[in-house]
């Protein structure tokens, strides 16, 4: 279980961004974080990844993440950023860099095997020797996921992973992430802007406002009232054969 309790954080000389935030996810659950720009989603992720030092508790399977080293944390939690900047590397070498928290100075045979396995799983073997800078946005995003999976983490954190992708690639990335969560029992914490994708993808929803989770629950927590409260827009939720969606107005 992943659990955040009473998280507080302020950047230097700035007003607090997180004001006592609580959140929990079971193993293999997909938790979608929603909120306006500036609500604090990226800051929350920075806290989870250990990039800033908040007050409060962040636990994974009873282990306090603030008390373990960065290398140990990297074995538990991997990050998939929105737009990844790889160096001048092949796809294979980029994925292998995900193993850095596992190997010392040199990648071992096992590290190479893990890299090859995730490359097969994500169906990018045909581009394994290509330079990452020559790939399309969707392919680069798959490589970013492969690199994160090569860490063999127990949890993945995605910050708006599909922001620059077309709708087909966007769906593909969400489908891959869902498969990973369900088949490998990896917990996912993800920020999604598009509420229709959020409905289709999430198990649990965390609607952020003023540095706390203002509303949380299953898909039914995403309703006209909570969306109006958090985003300040008027919407209608519809249901087509059990699939929920959202339109503006109403
Ligand atoms: P979101 O990801 O939801 O858009 P952020 O976590 O990026 O929100 O930002 C939350 C608030 O923290 C905003 O008011 C933003 O201006 C502020 N903020 C973000 N990064 C920094 C920083 N490095 N220094 C100072 N303030 C920051």
Boltz pocket constraint, residues with backbone or C-beta under 6 A from the ligand:
constraints:
  - pocket:
      binder: B
      contacts: [[A, 11], [A, 12], [A, 14], [A, 17], [A, 35], [A, 36], [A, 37], [A, 38], [A, 39], [A, 40], [A, 41], [A, 42], [A, 43], [A, 44]]
      max_distance: 6.0
